[in-house]
Amino acid sequence: TRMNRQSAMMTECNQILVRANEESFLLEEICNSIIRTGGYRFVWIGLFADPENFNLVSLVQKGLSEDEFEAYRKSFHSLLNNKQIFLSVVQSGMPYLITNVFNNPGNKNWLTEAKKLNYQSFIVLPLIEKANLKGVLTIFSQGAEDFGEREVKFLVDLAGDLSLGLTSVRTKVSLKKAQEALLESQQMLQLVMDTIPVRLFWKDKNFKYLGCNKAFASDAGLNSPEEIIGKNDFELSWKESAPLYRSDDTEIIKKNVSKINYEEPQVREDGTSLWLRTTKIPLQNKQ
């Protein structure tokens, strides 16, 4: 029965790991699964800002009421206040297991707490990424000898999966923030280009438009700057002047020099014509 619960818990946790996009959701749901499906007494996950000084930056627990956990957290005998245990986990990278609190003479300090919170055994599992400790997964069970060899193996695997899951979620969050920052930057750049009273455009080396601002798109009779992407001058309202534009573009690309402040004609979509003072500049990346 216990192994069936373990297997179901691992399956459930793997599903949580796959769909998690936020660290808080991941930790909460993993703890919920350990209690709900694994059938343990209570569990907590602590993440370190500084493992050597046992500086917790995040702490999530399930199985105890808020008052029970707060009392446990403040207790002198609590694992949270027993650095020696966690230092051994940090140093060894191996699980720390107590199979029966009441049969271990070195654990006298925990007896009152264990009776009060109704647990007899517990395991502390390191959460490690690239040999660096990032936190611990600590699980308490009501029964003695509940953490057998196969069960410990399951839980070690779970701790390893959780470590990878935390890395994955943090990568997703970082990527999302980077994408949001990039989008904000792009929107600001587009706002600047659409607001300044000049016409802007940029083409690739095959003379196809890659973009423009609203003023330039309006001259071309387009509803938005996006509509110009992929077109060339022979496909726009000023196609009669397109050979002249192409000649200028070719000279700039071949010589890799700017052409500054010269005049050229333009015919708008409505048929009106005008002269524009133009500057064209070659754009280069590292290659």
N, C-alpha and C positions, 0 to 999 in steps of 0.2 A: 504493500500500500504506500509506504513511504517513497519507494523508488518510482512508482507511478506518479505520485505527486511531484517528485523531482523532475521527471521527464516533462510533465505538463507545464511546470513552472519555467523550465528552460525554453520550451516552445513559445510560451507566452512572452517571456523576456526578450527572446530574439525578435518577435514581432514588434515589440515596443522599440527595440533598438533600431529597427529598419525605418519606422515611421517617425521617430523623434526628430524634431527640428529645434527644440529648445532644451537647454540643460536642466531647467527646473522640472519640465515635463518628464524628461528621461528619469531623473532621480526619484521623483514622486511615484511614477508608474512602476518602476523596478521594485521599489519598496512595497508598494501595494500588492504586486504579484507574489513577492516572497511571503507576505502574510496571508493573503487570500488563497493562493494556489499552493504555496509551499507548506503552509500550515504551521509556521514558526510563531513563537511568542511575540517577539518584537525585533525590529531591525533599525539600524541607522547607518547612513553613509556620510562620512566626513571628507571634505576636500581641503587640501592644504594650500595655503599661500606660501608657507615656509615649513616643510616637513621636519627639519632639524630642530626647530623650536616648537613643533606641534601647534602651529598657528593655523587654526581652521578658518577658512574663508566661506565655507558653505556647509550646512548641516541639515540633513533631512531624515526624519524618522517616521515609522508607522508601527502601530501595535499598542502604543501607550497613549493615554490621554495627555493633553497638554500639561496638566498639573503633574501627572506622574513623571513625564519626561523632564519637566523643569526641575522637579525634586531630584531625579536621577542625575541630571546634568550638574547640579550644585553639590551633590554628595561627594564627600572626600574619598569614598571608596569606589566611586564610579570609574569605569574604564576611561571616560573622557578626561578624568583627572589623574590617571595613572600613566604617566609618560613612559615609564620603564617598559611596559608591555609594547607600546607603539614603537619605541626605539628598537626593540628586538625585531619587530616586523620590518621597520625601515632598514635595519642592518642586514637582515637575512633575506628579505623579499619572499619569505615563506609564511604560510598561514600560522596563526597562533591559536591553539585549540585547547580548551578545557572541557573534558568529557563529563566530569561530575564535580561541581563546585563543592559538594558536601563531603566528598571523599578525598579532598586534596588539602592536607594540613597547611599548605602555604597560602590558602585562600580564605583564611578565617575572617578577613576584613569584608569579604563579599557575602557571607552567610546571611546576615540580616537583610541585606538588599535583595538577595536571590529569593528568600522566602517572601518578602514583601511584593516583589514583581513577578513571582511565580516562574522562575526559570532555574534549570539545573546545569545546563551546558551552554557554551557559546564558542563562536569561532570568529577570529579577526582575519580578514583577507586583504592583502595589499592591492591597491589599484596602481599598476605600473605601466608607464609608457617609455619605451626606449631606455630602460634601466633607471628611469627616474620615477620616484614615488609621487603620485598625484593625490592619493587619498586612501581611505580604508572603507571596506564593507564589513560591518559587524552584525552578526546574526545570533540571536538568543533562542534557545529551544526549551520547552517545558520539561522534556524528558532527559534523563541521564543517558549517556552513551548514544545519543541520537545522531552524532556526526561520525558515521562509520566511514570506512575507506572509500567506498564507491560514492557516498554522499559528499565527502570532502572533495573528491575529484570533480563531481558535478559543480560544486560551488567555486572551486578554483577556475574552472572553465568559464563560469558565469562572471567572475571577477575580471578575467581576461577580456571577455566580450564587452563588459561594461567599460573597461579602460579604453578599448577601441571605439566604443560608442561615444564616450565623452570627447575623444579626439575628433571623431566625425562630426558631432554636433557643433563643437567649437569652430571647426573648419567651415561648416555651413553658415554659422552665424557671422564669422569673419568675412566670408564671401558675400553674404547678403549685405553687410554693412558697406563693403567695398563697392558692390553694385549700386547701392543707394547713393553713395557718395559720388560715384561716376555719373549716375543719372542726374543728380543735382548739379554737378559741374557742367554736364552737357546742356541741361536746361538753362543754366545761367549764361553759358556761352551763346546759345541760340537767342536768348533774350537780348543780350548785348548786340548781337549781329542784326537782329530785327528792329532794334530801337535806333541805332545810329543812322544818320541821314545820308548814307551812301549805299551803293549796290555792291554786294560781295558774292563771289562764286569761286569754286575750286573744281579742277578737272584732274583726271588721271593722265598718264603719259600717252594714252590712246585718244585723247581729246574728248573723252566722255565726261559729262558733268557728274561730280560726286556729291554736290550740294550747293546751296546758295541761301541768301537771306530773302525775306518776304518782298523787299523792294525789287530785287532782281527777278523773282518769280512773277511778280505783278507785271513787269515790263514784258515778260515772255507770254503773258496771258494765262498763267497757270494759277490754280487755286491755292497751292501750297508749295513750299520749297521741295518737299519730297517728290513731287511730280517730275522734277527736272532730272532726277537721278537716272543715269544710263543713257540719256539723250546726248546728241551732239548739236553743233550750231546749224547743221544742214536740216535738222528736224524742227527748228523753231522759227518764229515769225521773221527773224532777221536772216533767213537763209541766203538772201542776195548778197549779204555782207560776209557770209560764212567763209568764202575763200580767203578774204583778207584776215579774218580772225585766225584761220588755220595757219596762214603764213606766219603771223606773229607768234602763235603758240609753238610752231615748229622751230623757229629761230631761238626762242627762249629755252626750249628743251635741249636743242643741239649745243648751243653755246653755254648753257647753264648760267645765263646772266639775266638780270632784270631789265625790263623795259619800262622806263619811268615817265609818267606825266605826259602822255601823248594823246592826240585826239583821234577818235574813230567814230564812224556813223553807226546809228542803230535805228531799226524800224520796229516799232512796237506792234503788238497784236492788233490794235485798233487802226493801224495804218499810218499813224503819225510817225514822223522821223525827227531825230535830234542828234546832236553831237555830244559825245561824252569824253571827258578827260579821264584817261585810263592808265593804270599802273598794273603790270603783270609781273609776278615774282615766282621763280622756281621753288618748289617745295621738295625737300629731300629728307628721307629718313637716314638711318645709319648705313644702309646699303646703297 
